[in-house]
């Protein structure tokens, strides 16, 4: 698949959850902001309306990006991740020898 995106099942679920949140909660919130801002009168000088429309454009762009990523996603199964080299999906523990501290 051209332009495929390698992603873990957990990452895939996070993208799906974010997309669902944007489609339902954020769209509804922004729609309400636009409705309220329209009630303030003249739209040409209405900064609340302009801000709400900008928010709407950003959310719609993010939704489109997430939809595209989910279409191109290729899941990486943990059992197929090599432990010999660092790659996508690897968990790495690093030892700071100066302070004898481990960080994962």
Rosetta constraint file for C-alpha pairs under 8 A:
AtomPair CA 1 CA 72 HARMONIC 7.52 0.50
AtomPair CA 3 CA 72 HARMONIC 6.77 0.50
AtomPair CA 4 CA 72 HARMONIC 4.81 0.50
AtomPair CA 4 CA 73 HARMONIC 5.86 0.50
AtomPair CA 4 CA 74 HARMONIC 6.40 0.50
AtomPair CA 5 CA 69 HARMONIC 6.85 0.50
AtomPair CA 5 CA 72 HARMONIC 5.62 0.50
AtomPair CA 5 CA 73 HARMONIC 4.63 0.50
AtomPair CA 5 CA 74 HARMONIC 5.79 0.50
AtomPair CA 6 CA 73 HARMONIC 5.91 0.50
AtomPair CA 6 CA 74 HARMONIC 4.97 0.50
AtomPair CA 6 CA 75 HARMONIC 6.01 0.50
AtomPair CA 6 CA 76 HARMONIC 6.44 0.50
AtomPair CA 6 CA 88 HARMONIC 7.58 0.50
AtomPair CA 7 CA 11 HARMONIC 5.94 0.50
AtomPair CA 7 CA 12 HARMONIC 6.30 0.50
AtomPair CA 7 CA 73 HARMONIC 6.35 0.50
AtomPair CA 7 CA 74 HARMONIC 6.09 0.50
AtomPair CA 7 CA 75 HARMONIC 5.09 0.50
AtomPair CA 7 CA 76 HARMONIC 5.76 0.50
AtomPair CA 7 CA 88 HARMONIC 7.79 0.50
AtomPair CA 7 CA 89 HARMONIC 7.58 0.50
AtomPair CA 8 CA 12 HARMONIC 6.19 0.50
AtomPair CA 8 CA 75 HARMONIC 5.41 0.50
AtomPair CA 8 CA 76 HARMONIC 5.00 0.50
AtomPair CA 8 CA 77 HARMONIC 6.68 0.50
AtomPair CA 8 CA 78 HARMONIC 7.77 0.50
AtomPair CA 8 CA 89 HARMONIC 6.39 0.50
AtomPair CA 9 CA 13 HARMONIC 6.24 0.50
AtomPair CA 9 CA 75 HARMONIC 5.98 0.50
AtomPair CA 9 CA 76 HARMONIC 6.94 0.50
AtomPair CA 9 CA 77 HARMONIC 7.29 0.50
AtomPair CA 10 CA 14 HARMONIC 6.29 0.50
AtomPair CA 11 CA 15 HARMONIC 6.29 0.50
AtomPair CA 12 CA 16 HARMONIC 6.28 0.50
AtomPair CA 12 CA 70 HARMONIC 7.24 0.50
AtomPair CA 12 CA 73 HARMONIC 7.63 0.50
AtomPair CA 12 CA 75 HARMONIC 7.57 0.50
AtomPair CA 13 CA 17 HARMONIC 6.08 0.50
AtomPair CA 14 CA 18 HARMONIC 6.15 0.50
AtomPair CA 15 CA 19 HARMONIC 6.11 0.50
AtomPair CA 15 CA 66 HARMONIC 6.69 0.50
AtomPair CA 15 CA 70 HARMONIC 7.36 0.50
AtomPair CA 16 CA 20 HARMONIC 6.16 0.50
AtomPair CA 16 CA 66 HARMONIC 7.97 0.50
AtomPair CA 16 CA 70 HARMONIC 7.62 0.50
AtomPair CA 17 CA 21 HARMONIC 6.17 0.50
AtomPair CA 18 CA 22 HARMONIC 6.21 0.50
AtomPair CA 19 CA 23 HARMONIC 6.09 0.50
AtomPair CA 19 CA 63 HARMONIC 6.10 0.50
AtomPair CA 19 CA 66 HARMONIC 6.38 0.50
AtomPair CA 19 CA 67 HARMONIC 7.51 0.50
AtomPair CA 20 CA 24 HARMONIC 6.08 0.50
AtomPair CA 21 CA 25 HARMONIC 5.36 0.50
AtomPair CA 21 CA 26 HARMONIC 6.53 0.50
AtomPair CA 22 CA 26 HARMONIC 4.77 0.50
AtomPair CA 22 CA 27 HARMONIC 6.14 0.50
AtomPair CA 22 CA 59 HARMONIC 6.82 0.50
AtomPair CA 22 CA 63 HARMONIC 6.79 0.50
AtomPair CA 23 CA 27 HARMONIC 5.64 0.50
AtomPair CA 23 CA 63 HARMONIC 7.29 0.50
AtomPair CA 24 CA 28 HARMONIC 6.17 0.50
AtomPair CA 25 CA 29 HARMONIC 6.19 0.50
AtomPair CA 26 CA 30 HARMONIC 6.07 0.50
AtomPair CA 26 CA 59 HARMONIC 7.54 0.50
AtomPair CA 27 CA 31 HARMONIC 5.99 0.50
AtomPair CA 27 CA 56 HARMONIC 7.34 0.50
AtomPair CA 27 CA 59 HARMONIC 7.55 0.50
AtomPair CA 28 CA 32 HARMONIC 6.24 0.50
AtomPair CA 29 CA 33 HARMONIC 6.31 0.50
AtomPair CA 30 CA 34 HARMONIC 6.16 0.50
AtomPair CA 30 CA 52 HARMONIC 6.20 0.50
AtomPair CA 30 CA 55 HARMONIC 7.05 0.50
AtomPair CA 30 CA 56 HARMONIC 6.23 0.50
AtomPair CA 31 CA 35 HARMONIC 6.20 0.50
AtomPair CA 32 CA 36 HARMONIC 6.16 0.50
AtomPair CA 33 CA 37 HARMONIC 6.02 0.50
AtomPair CA 33 CA 48 HARMONIC 8.00 0.50
AtomPair CA 33 CA 49 HARMONIC 7.64 0.50
AtomPair CA 33 CA 52 HARMONIC 6.01 0.50
AtomPair CA 34 CA 38 HARMONIC 6.10 0.50
AtomPair CA 34 CA 48 HARMONIC 7.93 0.50
AtomPair CA 34 CA 49 HARMONIC 5.80 0.50
AtomPair CA 34 CA 52 HARMONIC 5.61 0.50
AtomPair CA 34 CA 53 HARMONIC 6.98 0.50
AtomPair CA 35 CA 39 HARMONIC 6.72 0.50
AtomPair CA 36 CA 40 HARMONIC 7.14 0.50
AtomPair CA 37 CA 41 HARMONIC 7.79 0.50
AtomPair CA 37 CA 46 HARMONIC 7.37 0.50
AtomPair CA 37 CA 48 HARMONIC 5.57 0.50
AtomPair CA 37 CA 49 HARMONIC 4.88 0.50
AtomPair CA 37 CA 52 HARMONIC 7.86 0.50
AtomPair CA 38 CA 42 HARMONIC 7.80 0.50
AtomPair CA 38 CA 43 HARMONIC 6.76 0.50
AtomPair CA 38 CA 49 HARMONIC 6.50 0.50
AtomPair CA 40 CA 46 HARMONIC 7.31 0.50
AtomPair CA 41 CA 46 HARMONIC 7.44 0.50
AtomPair CA 42 CA 46 HARMONIC 6.30 0.50
AtomPair CA 43 CA 49 HARMONIC 6.69 0.50
AtomPair CA 46 CA 50 HARMONIC 6.44 0.50
AtomPair CA 47 CA 51 HARMONIC 6.04 0.50
AtomPair CA 48 CA 52 HARMONIC 6.15 0.50
AtomPair CA 49 CA 53 HARMONIC 6.14 0.50
AtomPair CA 50 CA 54 HARMONIC 6.15 0.50
AtomPair CA 51 CA 55 HARMONIC 6.16 0.50
AtomPair CA 52 CA 56 HARMONIC 6.13 0.50
AtomPair CA 53 CA 57 HARMONIC 6.25 0.50
AtomPair CA 54 CA 58 HARMONIC 6.29 0.50
AtomPair CA 55 CA 59 HARMONIC 6.18 0.50
AtomPair CA 56 CA 60 HARMONIC 6.10 0.50
AtomPair CA 57 CA 61 HARMONIC 6.11 0.50
AtomPair CA 58 CA 62 HARMONIC 6.19 0.50
AtomPair CA 59 CA 63 HARMONIC 6.10 0.50
AtomPair CA 60 CA 64 HARMONIC 6.20 0.50
AtomPair CA 61 CA 65 HARMONIC 6.22 0.50
AtomPair CA 62 CA 66 HARMONIC 6.14 0.50
AtomPair CA 63 CA 67 HARMONIC 6.11 0.50
AtomPair CA 64 CA 68 HARMONIC 6.18 0.50
AtomPair CA 65 CA 69 HARMONIC 6.18 0.50
AtomPair CA 66 CA 70 HARMONIC 6.09 0.50
AtomPair CA 67 CA 71 HARMONIC 6.22 0.50
AtomPair CA 68 CA 72 HARMONIC 6.32 0.50
AtomPair CA 69 CA 73 HARMONIC 5.90 0.50
AtomPair CA 76 CA 80 HARMONIC 7.10 0.50
AtomPair CA 76 CA 81 HARMONIC 7.55 0.50
AtomPair CA 76 CA 89 HARMONIC 7.44 0.50
AtomPair CA 77 CA 81 HARMONIC 6.90 0.50
AtomPair CA 78 CA 89 HARMONIC 7.38 0.50
AtomPair CA 81 CA 87 HARMONIC 7.58 0.50
AtomPair CA 81 CA 88 HARMONIC 7.82 0.50
AtomPair CA 81 CA 89 HARMONIC 6.85 0.50
AtomPair CA 81 CA 90 HARMONIC 6.91 0.50
AtomPair CA 82 CA 86 HARMONIC 7.72 0.50
AtomPair CA 82 CA 87 HARMONIC 7.63 0.50
AtomPair CA 82 CA 90 HARMONIC 7.90 0.50
AtomPair CA 83 CA 90 HARMONIC 7.40 0.50
AtomPair CA 86 CA 90 HARMONIC 5.85 0.50
AtomPair CA 86 CA 91 HARMONIC 7.97 0.50
AtomPair CA 86 CA 92 HARMONIC 7.41 0.50
AtomPair CA 91 CA 104 HARMONIC 6.98 0.50
AtomPair CA 92 CA 104 HARMONIC 5.60 0.50
AtomPair CA 93 CA 102 HARMONIC 6.48 0.50
AtomPair CA 93 CA 103 HARMONIC 5.52 0.50
AtomPair CA 93 CA 104 HARMONIC 4.20 0.50
AtomPair CA 94 CA 102 HARMONIC 5.52 0.50
AtomPair CA 94 CA 103 HARMONIC 5.25 0.50
AtomPair CA 94 CA 104 HARMONIC 6.27 0.50
AtomPair CA 95 CA 100 HARMONIC 6.54 0.50
AtomPair CA 95 CA 101 HARMONIC 5.70 0.50
AtomPair CA 95 CA 102 HARMONIC 4.49 0.50
AtomPair CA 95 CA 103 HARMONIC 6.56 0.50
AtomPair CA 96 CA 100 HARMONIC 5.33 0.50
AtomPair CA 96 CA 101 HARMONIC 5.16 0.50
AtomPair CA 96 CA 102 HARMONIC 6.22 0.50
AtomPair CA 96 CA 103 HARMONIC 7.92 0.50
AtomPair CA 97 CA 101 HARMONIC 7.03 0.50
